[in-house]
Amino acid sequence: MAYEHIQVDVEPPIATVTLNRPKVLNALSPELIGEVNQALRELDADDRVRAVVLTGGPKVFAAGADISDMAERTAVEQLHRDQTGRWAGIAAFTKPLIAAVNGYALGGGCELVLMCDMIIAGDSARFGQPEINLGIIPGAGGTQRWPRTAGKYAAMETVLTGAPITAARARELGIVNKVVPAEMTIEVAKRVARQLAQKAPLALRMAKEAVLKAFEAPLAEGLAAERKSFYFLFSTDDQKEGMRAFLEKRKAVFKGR
């Protein structure tokens, strides 16, 4: 479908979703988030696509929420419009989602990045949660995903001060997988996506689910879920192909079955 606030480019076996509101630094309006949700639903159902890159383009990822849309709203209005609840579809995406971040990823933009599975940052990238400076707090997962990835004290510093951090600092905290020259960010992210796309699709899905379970459940429950997925994969054609290819010293050809 045609989109107003994003661009979707499908280059099997990967796709790229680009936030496209450059005049407002990709401010995350409800309409833009709705389009990202819709695009990811379509890409989840597209068997040609095995991994997706999410980016804001070469200059900025997203400078945050659309403040002009929120400034005068009441608590009841926010509750009814469920502004951040609409993000759930992004977290439900089952395929690998790689963020390619240049420039600012602030507020909701940073929270959107933290919902991805891997993060490739340009050396120009800046990450932060400046909501405290507006008299509010992060509302799309920032207070929860920061401590789960960077630890309590880094999360407190980020959320309580509102000060952004550099890509290099984010890499030190374990937030970012790679820091690359800004002009290479998107291409490196695509390269990672293509690498992942060569893996068995069902195994990728089960692996992603299992890792995410570690953030949501006690260890015993997570281990039980991991075992269940591990055993399930022995019913797939891809498991047979992968192991035969290993024994025959050839490259496996996975078909997602």
N, C-alpha and C positions, 0 to 999 in steps of 0.2 A: 504494500500500500504506500501511498504518498504521505510524507511527513512534512510538517511545517517547522519543527524545532530541532530535528535531528536529521542526519544523513545515514543511510544504511548501504553498505557496499558488500556484496557477497562475492567472494573469490574462493570457491571451494578448494580445499576443505575448511577455510576459515571465513569469517565475516568481520567487518569493522563497523561499529556504531559510533558516530561522531556527534557530540553535542554541538548545536549550530545556532547559538544566539550571540554572535560576536559583539553586537553593539552594547550588550549588557553583560559582557564577560561570562557568557553562558549561565547566567543566573537561573537557578533551578525552580522554574514555575511549576505549578501542578500539571499544567499541560505538557511541559517537557518531560516530566517524570512519567506521566501517563503514556507518552510516546515511547519512552525507553522500555517501559513495561511491555507494551504491545509488541515492540520490535523483538524483545527477548523471547516472548511467547512464540512468535513466529519462527525465530531461529532455533528455538528448542525443538520445534516440530519439523524442522527442515533436515532431512537425513544427509544432505550434502554438506552441512556445516557441523564441524566437530569441535571448534573452539572459536571464541569471539574476543576481539579487542575492543575495549571501550575507551574513547579518548575525547578530549575537548579540542584537539587540533594542535598546531605547532606552537601557539603562543600562550594559551591558558586552558586549564582544565575546566574549572568552574569556581567563580569567586564567592559562591554561597547561594543562599536562598534569595528569592525576589522580595526584598524588604518592602518595596513600595506596595506589594500585594498584601503584606502582613501587618503593616504598621498600626492600622486602626481597627483591626479585628478584635473581637471579644473572645474570651475563653470558650463560650458556648459555640460561637461561630467556628472556631478552630476544631472543636470536638466534632461538630456535625460534618465539616468538610474533610476531616480525617487526613490532614495534609501529609503527615509522615507515615501514617498507616498504609498509604498507597504504595509505599516502597517495598512492601512485602513480596511482590512479584519478582523483584530483582533478586532478592535473597533466594527465591525458589528456583532460579535458573539452574538447570542440572548439568550443563556443560562447563568446561573451564572458561572463566571470564578473566581476562588480563587487562588491567588498567595501564594505559600509556599516558603519563602525566607530564605536561610541560607547564611552567608558570604556576599560577595560584590554584591550589585545591583547598579552599577554605570553607568552613561551616559545613553546609550540606554537601558541598563539593568534596570535602575531605571524607565525610561519612559515606558518600557514594563510592569513593576509592576503596575505603575499608571494607566494603561489601564484596569486592572482587577477590579472586583467588590468588592472583599474583600481581605485583606492581612493578612496572618498569618506569623509572623516573628520569627525566632529563635533568641535567645539572642546574637548570634554572628553576626547578620545581620548589614550591614552598607549601607546607602542609600546616593547617591550623584550625582551631575551633574558637573563633572570635565572638561567639554568641554572648559571652559574659559582658562584653562591652556594649551590648544592646539591651541589657537587663533581662536576658533569658539564658537558657542553657541549651546544649545540643539536644535535638529532638528526634533525630533519625538514626540513633545508635551510637553516637560519639562517646557518651559516658560509659557505654558497655564494651564497645570494640577496642577502644584505646587501652584500657587496663588489661584486656585479654591478650593483647598483642605486644604492647610496650611496657606493661607493668604498672603498678599503682602510682609510683612517684612521678614517672614521666607523664602518665595520664593526668594526674592532679596538676602538674605544671602547665600542661597544654590547655586543659579545660578551665582552670582557675585564672590564669594570666591572660589567656586569649592570644598569646604571642605565637607567631608562626615559627616553624623550624625549617631548616634547609633540607635538601634531598640527602646530603651527606649525613646529617644528624638522624634523619629518618632511617637511613640504612644502618646506622649504629644501633638504633633501637629495635631493629628487626621488622620495621614497617614495610621497607622497600626491598625487593629482591635484587635489583640492579640499578646503578646510577650510570647514565651514559650521556654523551654530548647531546644537547637538546635537539639538534637537527637529526639525530638518529633514533630518537625515542620511539616513534611510531613504527619504524621499520624493525627495530629490535623486538618490540612487542609482537609484531606480526611473525617474526622469525620464531619466537617462543611458541606462539599459537600454532604455527605449522609443525613444530616439533611435537607438541602435544597431540596434534591431529593425527599423527602417525600411530598413536597408541590405540589399543582396543577400546572402542567407545563405551561399552558396558562397564569395563574395568575402570575407565576414567570416572564414570558416574558414581560407581560404588566407592572408589577411592575418595572422591570429593565428599560424599556423604559421610564416610567414616571419619575423615579428619574434622569436619564440621561438628560431628557428634561429640568430639572431645571437648568442645567449648560449651556444650549444652547439657551434658549428662555426667553422672559419677563414673569413675573408672570401670567398675564392674559392668555397668550398662553399656558403656562404650565398647568394651571388649566383646560383649555378647553380640552387639550389632556388627562389629568387625568380623567376627567368626561367621555369622549368618551370611554376610555378603561374600566372604571368602569361599564358603562352600557353594553358594549359589552360582558363582562364576564357573564352577566345574561343569555346569550344565550348558555352557555356551559353546558355540562353534569356534569363537575367537580363542578360547582357552586351548582347545585342541590344536588350532592352527599355530598359536604362539609357541606351544611346547614342541610341536613337531618341527617347526622352523628352527628352533634352538638346536634340537638334536640333529637336524639335517644341515646345520650351519648355513642357513639362508635367511633372508629378510622376511618377516611375517607379513601377510596381507590380511588386515583385519576388516571385517565387513559389518561389525555391529550386530552380530547374531549369536 
